[in-house]
Amino acid sequence: MTHPEHPLTPSTGELALEDRASLRRVAGLSTELTDVTEVEYRQLRLERVVLVGVWTEGSAADADASLTELAALAETAGSEVLEGLIQRRDKPDPSTYIGSGKAAELREIVLATGADTVICDGELSPAQLNSLEKVVKVKVIDRTALILDIFAQHATSREGKAQVSLAQMEYMLPRLRGWGESMSRQAGGRAGGAGGGVGTRGPGETKIETDRRRIRERMAKLRREIRDMKKIRDTQRSRRLSSDAASVAIVGYTNAGKSSLLNGLTGAGVLVENALFATLEPTTRRGEFDDGRPFVLTDTVGFVRHLPTQLVEAFRSTLEEVVDADLLVHVVDGSDEHPLAQINAVREVVNDVVVECGIAPPPELLVVNKIDAATGLGLATLRRALPDAVFVSAHTGDGLDRLRARMAEMIPPTDATVDVTIPYDRGDLVARVHAEGRVDATEHTAEGTRIKARVPMALAAGLSEFTTF
C-alpha cells in the first residue's frame, strides 16, 4: 500500500523520484528537556540526537507516526531531539541503511545541528551500524538499543535488572567490534615461539573473543538466576490461582494508562507517570466486584511497535502473568492518533507468548482509556471500530463502574452464596464448607448448624437440600 501522493509507477514499480531525491524532514519533533534524572549506570550516552527513518510501506502519516514515537522514546531515554528525517526507499540499504549519498547528507545535518548521536528507526545489522557510523562520525544506535536503554533505566527489582541485562547482552554480543590481530591477548603455540610447529604460530585468543566468552559466561549466569527467580514467581502465581479470586491481567501499549486503571479499580497507590515504560515490574493488587467476589489485578509491562525480541525473551516469566489470567483487560489510549495500530502491536506480542505456551488465549476486554483527553471525532471513530469496548477515563473515574460490571460479566462466578442448615449428623459437610468455602456466619439451632457462606458451585449444588427458608 502506498500513499496517494507517492504512487508507484505500474510499469517499473519504482518509487516517485521526488521521494528518492531527498531526506524529508518531519516537523514538530524537536524537544527541550527541563529535568532529566541521571541514573547511576547508563549503557548509552544520549544527549543531542538526530532521528532517521526509512519509509518502505504504508502512508506518509504512518511513517511520521513511527518517527514521532521514536522521538518520544528518545526523550524518555534523556535526549534532546534536534531533527527527524525520513528517507523513502523500497527497502533499507544493506550497507548504510539509508544509502551512501543520503548518509553523506546526514553527516552535513549532524555537523549543522551539533548532534552527537544518530538514532535509526529500525533494527540495524552490525555492518549497517558500523558503516553508517564511519560516514556520520558520531555514535549511531538503532531503535532496539534505545528501548533496551530505557528498560535499563527503569528496572528496579533484582529480576527486572537481570532480565534487562540479559537482553542487552544478547543484543550486544554480535555487535562487538575488534581491531585486528593487534588486540590479541594470548600468543598462539608455545608463547608464539618458533618451536610450536605448523599451525600453532600467530595470535591466540583476541580481545574481542575474550570479551565474547566473558559475555556468554555472564549470560549463562543470568539465565540461571532468572530461572531461580521464575520459580518464586510461579509459586506466588500458583497461590493466587488456587485462591477463590479471579485473575485479571492488564495489558496494553506503553503509556496507555494501565497503572492509572489499576489504581482506579483497586484503590492501589501504584506509581503513575506520563512516560514510556514507567512500569516494568508486574504489580498485583486485590479488588472486589459489586457482588462481593474478589479478583486480583496484575499490571504488566507496556508494549511498543517492534518490541525487541531480546526483551520478549528476557521478560517471558513476567509475560506469563498474561497466559494464566482468567481475563485480559487490554487498555488502549483513546487520545492517541493511531490507537488501532497500538492494538495490533499488543496482540502480536500476546499471541506470540500464548502460542509458545500452547494454550488457548484468555478472553479479552478492550478498554479505551483517556476519553477525557480524546477528541469527539476520534472517540466516535473508535466507537464504530470497537463496538464491544468499554470507554473510560482512569484520571476522572468516568466509566470505571461500567468496566467493573463488564469484567464481572466476563468472569462467570465459580462460587455461590448459600444459607443452609446442616443436620448435626452431617459434620462432614460442615467441615467441607469450612475447608472449601468462605464462611460469613455460623449459628447452632435445634435443627442443626446454620451456615452462611460462599462455596464452590459443585458444593453449593450438594447443599441445596439443606437450604434455610
Phi, psi and omega per residue, in radians:
M1 nan 2.398 3.132
T2 -2.245 2.757 3.103
H3 -1.271 2.463 -3.091
P4 -1.026 -0.461 3.129
E5 -1.332 -0.225 -3.040
H6 -2.268 1.187 -3.027
P7 -1.285 2.704 2.980
L8 -1.583 2.367 3.095
T9 -1.270 2.126 -3.035
P10 -1.022 -0.618 -3.040
S11 -1.260 -0.759 -3.049
T12 -1.863 -0.421 -3.094
G13 1.290 0.167 -3.133
E14 -1.425 2.671 -3.117
L15 -1.302 2.677 3.132
A16 -0.990 2.435 -3.016
L17 -1.069 -0.644 -3.091
E18 -1.150 -0.493 3.114
D19 -1.283 -0.646 -3.107
R20 -1.339 -0.328 -2.972
A21 -1.364 -0.354 -3.017
S22 -2.579 2.769 2.930
L23 -1.432 2.098 -3.085
R24 -1.571 2.183 3.134
R25 -1.298 2.475 3.043
V26 -1.835 2.037 -3.034
A27 -1.315 2.712 2.979
G28 1.433 0.250 -3.105
L29 -1.705 -0.210 -3.109
S30 -1.120 2.329 -3.122
T31 -2.188 2.600 3.031
E32 -2.136 2.125 -3.094
L33 -1.620 2.261 3.131
T34 -1.718 -0.456 -3.089
D35 -2.598 1.802 3.120
V36 -1.924 2.091 3.139
T37 -1.367 2.205 3.095
E38 -1.444 2.393 3.082
V39 -1.863 2.782 -3.037
E40 -1.076 -0.639 -3.087
Y41 -2.282 2.254 3.083
R42 -2.177 2.140 3.094
Q43 -1.164 -0.610 -3.105
L44 -2.235 2.576 3.046
R45 -1.809 1.889 -3.089
L46 -2.040 2.121 3.133
E47 -2.263 -1.347 -3.123
R48 -1.894 2.005 -2.932
V49 -2.171 2.649 2.968
V50 -2.011 2.297 -3.128
L51 -1.709 2.482 3.121
V52 -2.365 2.245 3.090
G53 -2.194 2.679 3.032
V54 -1.964 2.091 -3.107
W55 -1.645 1.878 -3.083
T56 -1.881 -0.424 -3.103
E57 -2.694 2.948 -3.138
G58 1.386 -3.035 -3.079
S59 -1.537 2.963 3.075
A60 -1.075 -0.635 3.128
A61 -1.099 -0.674 3.115
D62 -1.116 -0.748 3.141
A63 -1.129 -0.732 3.119
D64 -1.117 -0.706 -3.126
A65 -1.106 -0.684 3.133
S66 -1.123 -0.724 -3.138
L67 -1.261 -0.579 3.072
T68 -1.101 -0.715 3.087
E69 -1.134 -0.674 3.096
L70 -1.082 -0.651 3.096
A71 -1.103 -0.719 3.109
A72 -1.125 -0.686 3.094
L73 -1.117 -0.764 -3.139
A74 -1.100 -0.692 3.127
E75 -1.147 -0.701 3.102
T76 -1.066 -0.617 -3.141
A77 -1.311 -0.156 3.103
G78 1.765 0.617 -3.089
S79 -2.018 2.761 2.973
E80 -1.848 2.066 -3.111
V81 -1.471 2.154 -3.107
L82 -1.705 -0.709 -3.083
E83 -2.564 2.637 3.006
G84 -2.232 2.140 -3.038
L85 -2.204 2.467 3.114
I86 -2.186 2.340 3.084
Q87 -1.932 2.210 3.130
R88 -1.521 2.057 3.124
R89 -2.536 2.800 3.063
D90 -1.321 -0.461 3.032
K91 -2.805 2.712 3.131
P92 -1.036 2.545 3.102
D93 -1.170 2.252 -3.083
P94 -1.148 -0.322 -3.106
S95 -1.645 -1.009 -3.032
T96 -2.076 0.224 3.095
Y97 1.321 -0.809 -3.114
I98 -2.000 0.019 -3.111
G99 1.655 2.613 -3.025
S100 -1.136 -0.696 3.135
G101 -1.115 -0.789 3.141
K102 -1.225 -0.526 3.081
A103 -1.114 -0.667 3.100
A104 -1.158 -0.694 3.072
E105 -1.085 -0.700 3.135
L106 -1.098 -0.643 3.089
R107 -1.046 -0.714 3.123
E108 -1.130 -0.696 3.131
I109 -1.162 -0.682 3.095
V110 -1.073 -0.756 3.118
L111 -1.127 -0.735 -3.083
A112 -1.185 -0.617 -3.070
T113 -1.595 -0.310 -3.078
G114 1.340 0.431 -3.136
A115 -1.219 2.627 3.065
D116 -1.996 -0.012 -3.127
T117 -2.593 2.486 2.985
V118 -1.993 2.259 3.111
I119 -1.989 2.166 -3.124
C120 -1.692 2.422 -3.072
D121 -1.507 1.185 3.129
G122 3.010 3.063 3.062
E123 -1.685 2.028 -3.088
L124 -1.649 2.587 3.060
S125 -1.278 2.809 3.094
P126 -0.968 -0.662 -3.133
A127 -1.167 -0.712 3.127
Q128 -1.116 -0.771 3.122
L129 -1.038 -0.805 -3.101
N130 -1.110 -0.821 -3.095
S131 -1.129 -0.766 -3.110
L132 -1.179 -0.645 3.136
E133 -1.121 -0.637 3.129
K134 -1.135 -0.565 -3.110
V135 -1.408 -0.846 -3.033
V136 -1.445 -0.307 3.045
K137 1.062 0.452 2.939
V138 -2.354 3.001 -3.125
K139 -1.077 2.344 3.068
V140 -2.097 2.220 3.051
I141 -2.276 2.901 3.127
D142 -1.982 3.116 -3.074
R143 -1.024 -0.689 -3.116
T144 -1.085 -0.831 -3.137
A145 -1.091 -0.623 3.137
L146 -1.123 -0.816 3.140
I147 -1.122 -0.704 3.102
L148 -1.073 -0.655 3.126
D149 -1.126 -0.728 3.122
I150 -1.094 -0.768 3.127
F151 -1.083 -0.686 3.141
A152 -1.098 -0.626 3.132
Q153 -1.238 -0.608 -2.978
H154 -1.657 -0.246 -3.135
A155 -1.194 2.289 -3.116
T156 -2.109 -0.627 -3.105
S157 -1.383 2.854 3.122
R158 -1.084 -0.717 3.140
E159 -1.165 -0.771 3.140
G160 -1.051 -0.768 3.134
K161 -1.121 -0.699 3.136
A162 -1.151 -0.709 3.142
Q163 -1.118 -0.758 -3.140
V164 -1.179 -0.732 3.126
S165 -1.051 -0.734 3.123
L166 -1.095 -0.781 3.138
A167 -1.092 -0.717 3.131
Q168 -1.124 -0.709 -3.130
M169 -1.189 -0.671 3.093
E170 -1.082 -0.627 3.122
Y171 -1.273 -0.742 -3.023
M172 -1.334 -0.483 -3.012
L173 -0.926 -0.900 -3.139
P174 -1.323 -0.105 -3.063
R175 -1.823 0.101 3.047
L176 -1.171 2.413 -3.100
R177 -2.093 2.364 3.099
G178 -1.986 2.982 -3.087
W179 -2.191 0.876 3.004
G180 1.445 -2.951 -2.989
E181 -1.228 -0.306 -3.132
S182 -1.121 -0.265 -3.123
M183 -1.541 0.139 -3.104
S184 -1.032 2.393 3.112
R185 -1.756 -0.501 -3.071
Q186 -2.233 2.412 3.076
A187 -1.373 2.584 3.105
G188 -1.411 2.887 3.082
G189 1.049 -2.513 3.115
R190 -1.495 1.404 -3.116
A191 0.954 0.536 3.098
G192 1.348 0.162 -3.101
G193 -1.303 3.038 -3.061
A194 -1.354 -0.239 -3.040
G195 -1.538 0.165 -3.048
G196 -1.365 -0.358 -3.139
G197 1.621 3.042 -3.083
V198 -1.108 2.354 3.055
G199 1.446 -0.001 -3.104
T200 -1.888 -0.127 -3.103
R201 -1.548 2.789 3.098
G202 1.864 -3.013 -3.049
P203 -1.208 2.566 3.049
G204 -1.627 -2.245 -3.114
E205 -1.328 2.134 3.141
T206 -1.352 2.915 -3.139
K207 -1.039 -0.721 -3.107
I208 -1.138 -0.640 3.086
E209 -1.148 -0.698 3.096
T210 -1.088 -0.777 3.119
D211 -1.062 -0.761 -3.140
R212 -1.085 -0.737 -3.139
R213 -1.095 -0.739 -3.133
R214 -1.156 -0.671 3.119
I215 -1.136 -0.738 3.121
R216 -1.086 -0.703 3.104
E217 -1.101 -0.745 3.124
R218 -1.136 -0.680 3.114
M219 -1.116 -0.719 3.114
A220 -1.085 -0.695 3.115
K221 -1.139 -0.753 3.135
L222 -1.107 -0.711 3.129
R223 -1.071 -0.694 3.107
R224 -1.123 -0.749 3.139
E225 -1.104 -0.752 -3.137
I226 -1.133 -0.656 3.091
R227 -1.071 -0.741 3.130
D228 -1.136 -0.725 3.131
M229 -1.200 -0.522 3.110
K230 -1.135 -0.622 3.113
K231 -1.064 -0.716 3.125
I232 -1.132 -0.773 3.138
R233 -1.094 -0.728 3.127
D234 -1.083 -0.676 3.115
T235 -1.115 -0.785 3.116
Q236 -1.084 -0.720 -3.107
R237 -1.191 -0.677 -3.136
S238 -1.150 -0.578 3.074
R239 -1.113 -0.752 3.133
R240 -1.134 -0.719 -3.097
L241 -1.182 -0.537 -3.133
S242 -1.425 -0.176 3.117
S243 -1.401 3.067 -3.094
D244 -1.495 0.071 -3.084
A245 -1.596 2.355 3.066
A246 -1.201 2.566 -3.107
S247 -1.819 2.145 -3.134
V248 -2.149 2.253 3.108
A249 -1.926 2.316 3.067
I250 -1.658 2.128 3.072
V251 -2.150 2.846 3.120
G252 2.836 3.016 3.128
Y253 -1.174 2.689 3.116
T254 -1.066 2.419 3.133
N255 1.174 0.434 3.092
A256 -1.457 -0.209 3.123
G257 1.792 0.508 -3.106
K258 -1.160 -0.780 -3.123
S259 -1.152 -0.666 3.099
S260 -1.092 -0.692 3.132
L261 -1.163 -0.718 3.089
L262 -1.018 -0.788 3.121
N263 -1.101 -0.739 -3.105
G264 -1.146 -0.618 -3.080
L265 -1.462 -0.471 -3.029
T266 -2.121 -0.147 -3.084
G267 1.290 0.319 3.140
A268 -1.287 2.797 3.124
G269 -1.902 0.860 -3.091
V270 -1.335 2.542 3.129
L271 -0.942 2.246 3.035
V272 -2.122 2.151 -3.081
E273 -2.483 2.394 3.115
N274 -1.401 1.271 -3.109
A275 -2.648 2.669 3.097
L276 -1.260 2.399 3.095
F277 1.001 0.715 3.060
A278 -1.185 -0.520 -3.136
T279 -1.892 2.042 3.028
L280 -2.031 -0.395 -3.109
E281 -1.696 2.228 3.118
P282 -1.123 2.295 -3.116
T283 -2.025 2.267 -3.134
T284 -2.022 2.268 3.100
R285 -2.317 2.737 -3.082
R286 -1.795 2.491 3.078
G287 -2.492 -3.134 -3.136
E288 -2.368 2.443 2.994
F289 -1.322 2.978 -3.109
D290 -1.105 -0.473 3.140
D291 -1.494 0.118 3.085
G292 1.626 -0.141 3.141
R293 -1.210 2.364 3.132
P294 -1.443 2.700 2.983
F295 -2.541 2.699 3.046
V296 -1.966 2.362 -3.069
L297 -2.005 2.183 -3.129
T298 -1.983 2.158 3.092
D299 -1.554 2.161 -3.062
T300 -1.909 2.982 3.137
V301 -1.098 2.501 3.136
G302 -1.319 2.718 3.120
F303 -1.859 2.967 3.114
V304 -2.662 2.719 3.088
R305 -1.007 2.419 3.117
H306 1.009 0.783 3.075
L307 -1.064 2.229 -3.071
P308 -0.958 2.363 -3.130
T309 -1.072 -0.527 3.125
Q310 -1.070 -0.639 -3.133
L311 -1.272 -0.694 3.111
V312 -1.040 -0.744 3.123
E313 -1.138 -0.841 -3.063
A314 -1.145 -0.620 -3.093
F315 -1.645 0.341 -3.069
R316 -1.033 -0.709 -3.127
S317 -1.121 -0.582 3.094
T318 -1.236 -0.729 -3.103
L319 -1.229 -0.318 3.120
E320 -1.156 -0.277 3.012
E321 -0.990 -0.581 -3.123
V322 -1.180 -0.722 -3.044
V323 -1.128 -0.673 -3.040
D324 -1.504 -0.025 -3.055
A325 -1.269 2.628 3.002
D326 -1.385 -0.394 -3.106
L327 -2.670 2.410 3.008
L328 -1.781 2.130 3.006
V329 -1.698 1.840 -3.051
H330 -1.647 1.876 -3.045
V331 -1.588 2.299 -3.129
V332 -2.123 2.419 3.088
D333 -1.396 1.832 -3.102
G334 -1.197 -0.302 -3.130
S335 -1.592 -0.064 -3.135
D336 -1.316 2.673 -3.118
E337 -1.294 -0.431 -3.082
H338 -2.304 1.117 -3.079
P339 -1.155 -0.570 -3.103
L340 -1.191 -0.597 3.072
A341 -1.150 -0.627 3.094
Q342 -1.114 -0.741 -3.138
I343 -1.028 -0.808 -3.125
N344 -1.098 -0.695 -3.134
A345 -1.100 -0.737 3.140
V346 -1.168 -0.763 -3.111
R347 -1.115 -0.586 3.108
E348 -1.048 -0.837 -3.109
V349 -1.161 -0.785 -3.130
V350 -1.065 -0.765 -3.140
N351 -1.102 -0.677 3.108
D352 -1.041 -0.773 -3.125
V353 -1.175 -0.755 -3.093
V354 -1.155 -0.764 -3.122
V355 -1.087 -0.721 -3.126
E356 -1.128 -0.588 3.132
C357 -1.400 -0.215 3.052
G358 1.221 0.560 3.113
I359 -2.224 2.895 3.104
A360 -1.257 2.448 -3.138
P361 -1.182 2.569 3.087
P362 -1.162 2.760 3.060
P363 -1.077 2.596 -3.057
E364 -2.036 2.346 3.043
L365 -2.042 1.982 3.124
L366 -1.359 2.304 3.126
V367 -2.200 2.033 3.091
V368 -1.576 1.962 -3.070
N369 -1.736 2.986 3.094
K370 1.102 0.637 3.140
I371 -1.184 -0.333 3.092
D372 -1.235 -0.387 -3.130
A373 -1.809 -0.052 -3.086
A374 -1.550 2.736 3.091
T375 -1.421 2.732 3.127
G376 -1.067 -0.717 3.141
L377 -1.167 -0.729 3.130
G378 -1.080 -0.745 3.125
L379 -1.152 -0.706 3.129
A380 -1.079 -0.707 3.108
T381 -1.114 -0.742 -3.135
L382 -1.179 -0.648 3.130
R383 -1.104 -0.612 3.092
R384 -1.269 -0.728 -3.085
A385 -1.302 -0.529 -3.082
L386 -2.203 1.252 -3.035
P387 -1.125 -0.405 -3.095
D388 -1.642 -0.002 -3.086
A389 -1.343 2.716 3.028
V390 -1.792 2.298 -3.092
F391 -1.798 2.141 -3.039
V392 -2.427 2.918 2.912
S393 -2.275 1.871 3.115
A394 -1.126 -0.458 -3.109
H395 -1.221 -0.785 -3.106
T396 -1.681 -0.288 -3.096
G397 1.578 -0.063 -3.126
D398 -1.126 2.211 3.077
G399 1.526 -0.087 -3.100
L400 -1.159 -0.594 3.097
D401 -1.129 -0.737 3.100
R402 -1.093 -0.702 -3.141
L403 -1.117 -0.789 -3.131
R404 -1.072 -0.676 3.125
A405 -1.150 -0.732 3.127
R406 -1.150 -0.672 3.099
M407 -1.066 -0.753 3.137
A408 -1.099 -0.649 3.120
E409 -1.147 -0.688 -3.041
M410 -1.417 -0.221 3.047
I411 -1.965 1.667 -3.101
P412 -1.074 2.562 -3.133
P413 -1.058 2.410 3.054
T414 -1.795 -0.054 3.112
D415 -2.441 3.031 -3.106
A416 -2.494 2.701 3.088
T417 -1.506 2.286 3.126
V418 -2.202 2.605 3.004
D419 -2.282 1.705 -2.993
V420 -2.206 2.681 3.015
T421 -2.029 1.893 -3.039
I422 -1.716 2.211 3.126
P423 -0.981 2.639 -3.082
Y424 -1.117 -0.390 3.138
D425 -1.437 0.006 3.096
R426 -1.959 0.899 3.117
G427 -1.070 -0.409 3.122
D428 -1.105 -0.644 3.125
L429 -1.228 -0.671 3.092
V430 -1.053 -0.743 3.138
A431 -1.103 -0.688 3.141
R432 -1.143 -0.702 3.126
V433 -1.063 -0.758 3.139
H434 -1.188 -0.622 -3.078
A435 -1.342 -0.687 -3.003
E436 -1.804 -0.315 -3.053
G437 -2.003 -2.984 3.101
R438 -2.125 1.868 -3.032
V439 -1.437 2.217 3.124
D440 -1.690 -0.603 -3.110
A441 -2.718 2.523 3.099
T442 -2.309 2.421 3.129
E443 -2.523 2.362 3.109
H444 -1.683 2.093 -3.111
T445 -2.069 3.137 3.138
A446 -1.163 -0.558 -3.100
E447 -1.421 -0.447 -3.095
G448 2.758 -2.796 -3.123
T449 -1.615 2.052 3.098
R450 -1.568 2.216 -3.095
I451 -2.259 2.295 2.953
K452 -1.899 2.162 -3.033
A453 -2.776 2.890 2.938
R454 -1.837 2.167 -3.073
V455 -2.319 2.802 3.076
P456 -1.005 2.651 -3.070
M457 -0.943 -0.767 -3.089
A458 -1.070 -0.726 3.129
L459 -1.221 -0.629 3.120
A460 -1.067 -0.692 3.118
A461 -1.118 -0.692 3.136
G462 -1.229 -0.357 -3.128
L463 -1.665 -0.033 -2.997
S464 -1.029 -0.550 -3.116
E465 -1.226 -0.276 -3.116
F466 -1.788 0.228 -3.101
T467 -1.039 2.358 -3.131
T468 -1.457 2.278 3.140
F469 -1.854 nan nan
